[in-house]
Amino acid sequence: MVQSHRGLLGEIDAYVKRHRDRVQLAAPPLRVPGGEKCKNSVDSLDRVLNQVNELGIDRHSYILAIGGGAVLDMAGYAAALAHRGIRFIRVPTTVLAQCDSGVGVKNGINAFGKKNFLGTFVPPSAVLNDFEFLTTLEDRDWRSGISEAVKVALIKDASFFDHIERHAASLAKRDMALTQQVIYRCAAMHLEHIRCNNDPFEKGSSRPLDFGHWAAHKLEQLTDYELRHGEAVAIGIALDCVYSHLSGLLGSKALERILSTFETLGLQLYSPALLECEPHSPKRTLSVFAGIQEFREHLGGELTLMLLTQIGSAVNVHQVDEALYRRAIHILKER
């Protein structure tokens, strides 16, 4: 990200000097790898914690992180661990992070081959969405970030989905004004859910904002994170929508609208990793199904997956038919 915004470090320094009566840097900004690399080991986490220790950062200080969702997750986890909590400011720099992860309460890193196995629930002190950061994103990252907006629209707001569907081609072509509208509305809906759902720290077994994520998280791991999170989420949502249709919950017209919208956005609906089998499995169990068990463990207690009944409305289910999911996978493959 620093390579894409070469003047950023100088701008930070100039800002701090201009406002030195109110803010000061404890040290020059610490640079860490972007993407899942910073979450797949403790290296970046340790570097942040070492800086906190060596610089004497205390609980009246702030850690400010600028980057995509993975960087914010890792830095937020470090901030939550040090001194049992240092105030944290997020500056998300991708469409996905500005829509979703940047405005949530989750922090964490990956461990034991599982997504976000280690982490905390701590709301940030502030979130600053600067749309200028989006201008240097690859097209792939721009489009994939919109998948989180599709997700929240499908489970909560049919009119929002209508808006995305109507403007999908323009969003894929990086229309900034339309993308800003989508980010603003998506972020507001995520915050409203966190504030009003009576379970901001996920003590229960229902996680509607993780619609499509049981498969998405596993697909990221199975592809060694070659799939971006947003790309995996699009596939996971498509899979759960086809399964919803095969289960008799979702009508064929609604399903086609959803899949066509993803395609217009330029997002894939299938990955060969969906049909990878567990090694040495006599029943040729699909590796992606391990995501269901990991999702159950992550929640604790009863399995709870959200499926669509119509666009803007969903229902929780507590058991799934893996044979039906196999059919859904083949439908996506054939498409």
C-alpha positions in Angstrom: 0.0 0.0 0.0 2.9 2.4 0.8 4.3 1.6 -2.7 1.0 2.7 -4.3 0.9 5.9 -2.2 4.6 6.9 -2.2 3.9 10.3 -0.6 2.0 8.9 2.4 4.8 8.7 4.9 5.8 12.2 4.1 2.2 13.4 4.4 1.9 11.7 7.8 5.1 13.4 9.0 3.9 16.8 7.7 0.5 16.4 9.4 2.1 15.6 12.7 4.5 18.5 12.5 1.6 20.8 11.7 -0.4 19.6 14.7 2.5 19.0 17.1 0.6 20.8 19.9 -2.0 18.0 19.8 -0.3 14.8 18.4 3.1 13.3 18.2 4.6 10.2 16.7 6.3 7.8 19.1 8.4 6.6 16.1 8.4 6.6 12.3 5.5 4.4 10.9 6.1 0.6 11.1 5.7 -1.1 7.7 4.3 -4.7 7.6 3.3 -7.0 4.7 -0.2 -6.6 3.4 -2.7 -9.3 2.8 -3.1 -12.6 4.7 0.6 -12.9 5.0 0.5 -10.6 8.0 -2.1 -12.9 9.6 -0.7 -16.3 8.8 2.2 -16.0 11.2 3.0 -14.1 14.4 5.9 -12.2 12.8 4.0 -8.9 12.1 2.1 -9.2 15.4 5.4 -9.6 17.3 6.9 -6.6 15.5 4.0 -4.4 16.6 4.1 -5.6 20.2 7.9 -5.2 20.3 7.4 -1.6 19.2 4.8 -1.0 21.9 7.2 -2.3 24.5 10.3 -0.6 23.3 8.6 2.8 22.8 6.7 2.7 26.1 3.3 3.1 24.4 0.7 3.2 27.1 -3.1 3.0 27.4 -3.4 6.7 26.9 -1.7 6.4 23.5 -3.2 5.3 20.2 -2.1 2.8 17.7 -3.2 3.9 14.2 -3.2 1.3 11.4 -3.5 2.1 7.7 -4.2 -0.8 5.4 -6.5 -3.5 4.2 -8.6 -5.7 6.3 -5.9 -8.2 7.2 -3.5 -5.5 8.4 -6.3 -3.9 10.5 -7.2 -7.3 12.0 -3.6 -8.0 13.0 -2.8 -4.5 14.3 -6.1 -4.4 16.2 -5.3 -7.7 17.9 -1.9 -6.3 18.9 -3.6 -3.2 20.3 -6.0 -5.3 22.3 -3.3 -7.5 23.8 -0.8 -4.9 24.8 -1.5 -3.5 28.3 -4.9 -5.3 28.0 -6.0 -2.7 25.5 -4.5 0.3 23.8 -6.8 2.7 21.9 -6.9 1.8 18.2 -7.8 3.8 15.1 -8.4 2.1 11.8 -7.8 3.7 8.4 -9.1 1.0 5.9 -7.7 1.3 2.4 -9.7 -1.2 0.4 -13.3 -1.4 -0.7 -13.9 -4.5 1.3 -12.4 -3.0 4.5 -14.3 0.2 4.2 -17.5 -1.7 3.6 -17.1 -4.3 6.3 -14.1 -5.4 8.4 -12.8 -1.9 9.0 -16.0 -0.8 10.8 -16.5 -3.9 12.9 -15.4 -5.0 16.3 -13.3 -8.0 15.4 -9.5 -8.4 15.4 -7.3 -11.5 14.9 -4.8 -13.6 13.1 -5.0 -17.1 11.6 -3.6 -20.1 13.4 -3.7 -23.9 13.3 -4.7 -23.7 9.6 -7.9 -21.9 10.6 -9.1 -18.4 9.8 -9.2 -15.9 12.7 -8.5 -18.7 15.3 -6.9 -16.1 17.6 -8.5 -12.8 18.2 -10.5 -10.4 20.2 -13.7 -8.3 20.1 -12.8 -4.7 20.7 -14.4 -1.7 19.0 -12.0 0.8 17.5 -11.8 4.3 18.9 -12.3 5.7 15.4 -12.5 4.6 11.8 -11.5 7.0 9.0 -12.7 6.0 5.5 -10.6 8.0 2.9 -11.9 7.2 -0.6 -8.6 8.5 -2.1 -6.9 5.2 -1.1 -9.3 3.3 -3.4 -8.0 4.9 -6.6 -4.8 2.8 -6.7 -6.5 -0.6 -6.1 -6.3 -3.3 -8.7 -9.6 -3.9 -10.5 -9.7 -7.3 -8.8 -9.6 -5.8 -5.3 -12.2 -3.1 -6.2 -14.7 -5.6 -7.5 -14.2 -8.2 -4.8 -14.8 -5.7 -2.0 -18.4 -5.2 -3.3 -19.2 -8.8 -2.4 -19.6 -7.8 1.3 -22.2 -5.2 0.2 -24.1 -7.8 -1.7 -24.0 -10.0 1.4 -25.6 -7.5 3.7 -28.1 -6.5 1.1 -29.2 -10.1 0.5 -29.9 -10.8 4.2 -31.2 -7.4 5.3 -32.4 -5.0 2.6 -33.9 -5.9 -0.8 -33.9 -2.3 -1.9 -30.1 -2.1 -1.4 -29.7 -5.2 -3.5 -31.9 -3.7 -6.2 -29.5 -0.7 -6.2 -26.4 -2.9 -6.5 -28.0 -5.0 -9.2 -29.1 -2.0 -11.2 -25.7 -0.4 -11.1 -23.5 -3.6 -11.1 -21.9 -2.8 -14.5 -20.9 0.7 -13.4 -19.6 -0.5 -10.0 -17.4 -3.0 -11.9 -16.1 -0.2 -14.0 -15.0 1.7 -10.8 -17.7 4.4 -10.8 -16.4 6.3 -7.7 -19.6 8.1 -6.8 -21.7 4.9 -6.9 -19.0 3.0 -5.0 -19.0 5.6 -2.3 -22.8 5.3 -1.9 -22.5 1.5 -1.6 -19.6 1.7 0.9 -21.5 4.2 3.1 -24.7 2.2 3.1 -22.9 -1.1 3.7 -20.8 0.3 6.6 -23.9 1.9 8.2 -25.8 -1.4 8.0 -23.0 -3.3 9.6 -22.8 -0.8 12.4 -26.5 -0.9 12.9 -26.5 -4.7 13.1 -23.6 -4.6 15.7 -25.4 -1.9 17.7 -29.0 -3.4 17.6 -28.6 -7.1 17.4 -27.9 -7.6 21.1 -25.0 -9.9 20.4 -22.0 -7.6 19.2 -19.4 -10.1 20.6 -21.1 -13.2 19.2 -21.9 -15.0 22.4 -24.7 -16.8 20.7 -24.7 -19.2 17.7 -26.1 -16.9 15.0 -23.8 -14.8 12.8 -25.9 -13.3 10.0 -23.1 -11.1 8.8 -21.1 -14.2 8.1 -23.6 -15.4 5.5 -21.6 -17.4 2.9 -18.4 -17.3 5.1 -18.2 -20.9 6.2 -17.1 -21.9 2.7 -15.3 -18.6 2.0 -12.9 -19.0 4.9 -12.1 -22.6 3.9 -11.6 -21.7 0.3 -9.1 -19.0 1.2 -7.1 -21.6 3.1 -7.5 -24.3 0.3 -6.2 -21.9 -2.3 -3.3 -20.8 -0.1 -5.0 -17.4 -0.1 -4.7 -16.9 -3.8 -8.4 -16.1 -3.6 -9.0 -12.7 -2.1 -11.4 -12.7 0.8 -14.0 -10.9 -1.2 -13.7 -13.3 -4.1 -14.1 -16.3 -1.7 -17.1 -14.6 -0.1 -18.8 -14.2 -3.5 -18.4 -18.0 -4.2 -19.5 -18.8 -0.6 -22.7 -16.7 -1.0 -23.4 -18.2 -4.4 -23.0 -21.7 -3.0 -25.4 -21.0 -0.1 -27.9 -19.3 -2.4 -27.9 -22.3 -4.8 -28.3 -24.6 -1.8 -31.1 -22.4 -0.5 -32.8 -22.9 -3.9 -32.3 -26.7 -3.9 -33.7 -26.8 -0.4 -36.9 -25.2 -1.6 -36.3 -22.0 0.3 -35.3 -19.6 -2.5 -37.1 -19.1 -5.8 -35.4 -19.6 -9.2 -35.9 -16.0 -10.3 -34.3 -14.6 -7.2 -31.4 -17.1 -7.5 -30.7 -16.0 -11.1 -30.8 -12.3 -10.1 -28.2 -13.0 -7.4 -25.8 -15.0 -9.6 -26.2 -12.7 -12.5 -25.3 -9.7 -10.3 -22.1 -11.3 -9.1 -21.2 -12.1 -12.7 -21.9 -8.6 -13.8 -19.6 -7.4 -11.0 -16.9 -9.5 -12.6 -16.8 -12.1 -9.8 -16.2 -15.8 -10.2 -18.9 -18.2 -8.8 -16.7 -21.3 -8.8 -13.2 -22.4 -7.7 -11.7 -25.9 -8.4 -10.9 -26.0 -4.7 -14.6 -26.7 -4.0 -14.2 -30.2 -5.4 -10.9 -31.0 -3.7 -11.1 -34.1 -1.5 -9.7 -34.8 1.9 -6.5 -36.8 1.6 -6.9 -40.6 2.2 -10.7 -40.1 2.7 -12.4 -43.4 1.7 -15.7 -41.5 1.1 -13.9 -38.8 -0.9 -15.2 -36.2 1.5 -14.8 -32.7 0.1 -12.2 -30.6 1.9 -14.5 -27.5 1.9 -16.9 -29.3 4.2 -14.4 -29.1 7.0 -15.4 -25.4 7.0 -18.7 -26.3 8.4 -17.1 -28.0 11.5 -14.7 -25.1 11.9 -17.7 -22.7 11.7 -19.4 -24.7 14.4 -16.3 -24.5 16.6 -15.9 -20.8 16.0 -19.4 -20.2 17.1 -19.4 -22.7 19.9 -22.3 -25.0 20.4 -25.0 -25.6 17.8 -24.3 -25.2 14.1 -26.1 -22.2 12.7 -26.0 -21.2 9.1 -28.1 -18.5 7.4 -29.9 -19.3 4.2 -32.0 -17.1 2.0 -35.8 -17.4 1.7 -36.0 -14.3 -0.6 -33.8 -11.4 -1.4 -33.7 -9.3 1.8 -34.9 -12.1 4.1 -33.1 -15.2 5.6 -33.6 -18.0 8.0 -31.2 -19.9 10.3 -30.7 -23.6 9.8 -28.9 -26.0 12.2 -28.1 -28.9 9.9 -27.1 -29.3 6.3 -27.3 -32.0 3.6 -23.8 -32.4 2.2 -25.1 -34.3 -0.9 -27.3 -31.3 -1.7 -24.3 -29.0 -1.3 -22.4 -31.3 -3.8 -25.2 -30.7 -6.3 -24.9 -27.0 -5.6 -21.2 -27.1 -6.3 -21.7 -28.9 -9.6 -24.3 -26.3 -10.6 -21.8 -23.5 -10.1 -19.1 -25.4 -11.9 -21.4 -26.0 -14.9 -22.5 -22.4 -14.9 
